[in-house]
Amino acid sequence: MKTILVAGGAGYIGSHMVALLVEKGYDVVVVDNLCTGHWQAVKGAKLRVGDLRDGNFLDQVFSEFPIDGVINFAAYSLVGESVTNPLKYYGNNVAGSQSMLTAMKNHGVKKIVFSSTAATYGEPEKQPIEETDRTEPTNPYGATKLAIEGMLKWCDKAYGIKYAALRYFNAAGANTEVGIGEDHNPESHLIPIVLQAALGKRDHVGIFGDDYPTPDGTCVRDYIHVRDLASAHLLALEYLDKGGESGSFNLGNGTGYSVKEIIDTARKVTGKPIPATVEPRRAGDPSVLIASNKKAQEVLGWKPERGLEQIISDAWTWHSSHPDGYGK
Ligand code: UFG
């Protein structure tokens, strides 16, 4: 494997994947329509700007480069927006992946690592969540990712395209060496919001509910460093290359932190007061989401290396040096 196509490589997680592949000496081709991605985040790779749903565009890219494997991050990912506009999510996420798989089939490319999500589980039946647990998404975002996992399964059977669907828990952090990080507009994720409050760009953080059945009443999540996520993708690609069986894998640290613990850790890391006030619950938030990462450890040989302080400290390095993201 030498040349890897990264769809959505200008986005937050995709750009960290590109950085790792470049560091490891792969030739990297990024396709991205730049609707939410940033060309500045693509470092050391070739960028072809276009939409996955455009089959002619993908055919051109697959003809131009000797692609050995695909990693697909390209998708809309705002849970709330997916509830009010599900067709936008099916129309982009599912159709984009369908188009990518069609191009792979036509060009004889047999390996894909797919960016899936803990949202495929919906309200979990137990903690930590295992890959064999019930998948019943509670929003269209998770439903589109689960639908794509289904499409991958059938494409494996029909065309021999091998896949690893990686179900991320809460991605956070940055690559401070390469100088890339998180820049969403609008921002909805907790850690960047907390750090924007530390920078004075927001006057406070709203804590969405403190009456959940958790130790301090706020929601518990499993935060995983984006660089650890990237290393799991590379291991998954190598695993498929060695003939590994297709499947889904959770990617999380296996430890949960509450919203209040995140704010407290950020206060410690940044040395800033970070005002916070309790606000109403956000619709659709499960109280606890913690991954079992046993399967990824055992099958892929993955071991996350960075804990919460490192996640927040790397994110802080990025946000404090790029207060306007890639914008300025
Ligand atoms: N939160 C706040 N205040 C904020 C923002 C978030 O209290 O201003 C809380 C949320 O209620 C939640 C926690 O912080 O309890 C984390 O929220 P995020 O929005 O950062 O992340 P989510 O857990 O909601 O979502 C993440 C991914 C989604 C994915 C989902 C899977 O970002 O893409 O996990 O369940 F779908």
Boltz pocket constraint, residues with backbone or C-beta under 6 A from the ligand:
constraints:
  - pocket:
      binder: B
      contacts: [[A, 77], [A, 79], [A, 117], [A, 118], [A, 119], [A, 141], [A, 142], [A, 168], [A, 169], [A, 170], [A, 171], [A, 188], [A, 189], [A, 190], [A, 191], [A, 193], [A, 205], [A, 206], [A, 207], [A, 208], [A, 209], [A, 219], [A, 220], [A, 221], [A, 259], [A, 282], [A, 285], [A, 286], [A, 289]]
      max_distance: 6.0
